[in-house]
Amino acid sequence: MVEALEGALARRPQPAAPFPPPVPPPQPAPAAPRRSRWPWVVIGLAAAVLVGFLIWYLTRPTSPSLSLSQASAMPGEQITLHGSHLPNNQVGSIQLQTDPVQIGTFQADGSGNVLATATIPRDTGPGNHLVSLCWNNSCPASSQLTVQPGPTPTPSPSPTPTPPSPTPTLPPSPTPTKTPTPTPTPTKTPTATTTPSP
């Protein structure tokens, strides 16, 4: 029986090699993921803000400064002063340095800013003058002001003497005169006198 099995197995053909598994068709390579531009936009904005801050920080005025509402004025005119970067709540005087004369006072607010007005004295000469904010015996904030010459008074013409012109006089108007009313005079009646006979 064993021999019969061996013989049967020997006559049996050997199974062929199995078929290789089917190969799927090649798929296209996936495209590289598209990169978003948002990170670059954010980085660019952050860099611009940083550069702007650096420029402001390096150019900001750190010492007191003064600006005027106008570059020129006439004597007697009022000007407005804007000061910044002063000590907080600082009190001081506004001076016209060229003449040296005080033309006003000021007080800074809690942030060191000043808004004040001053009047240019009427006797200020024309030309360039320095307007300053002064305190503690120093004037660290100044600005230039050009004072224009004031209007020159035109001499009024002196009156020329004119001879008096005769004024016509009207003749006196006749005044009505009252005619006297006759007053009756008493009449004497002759009286007969009798003469005594001799």
HELIX and SHEET records of a PDB file:
HELIX    1   1 VAL A    2  ARG A   11  1                                  10    
HELIX    2   2 TRP A   38  THR A   59  1                                  22    
SHEET    1   A 3 SER A  65  LEU A  68  0                                        
SHEET    2   A 3 GLN A  78  SER A  84 -1                                        
SHEET    3   A 3 VAL A 114  THR A 119 -1                                        
SHEET    1   B 5 SER A  72  ALA A  73  0                                        
SHEET    2   B 5 SER A 138  VAL A 147  1                                        
SHEET    3   B 5 GLY A 127  TRP A 135 -1                                        
SHEET    4   B 5 VAL A  91  LEU A  96 -1                                        
SHEET    5   B 5 VAL A 101  GLN A 107 -1                                        
END                                                                             
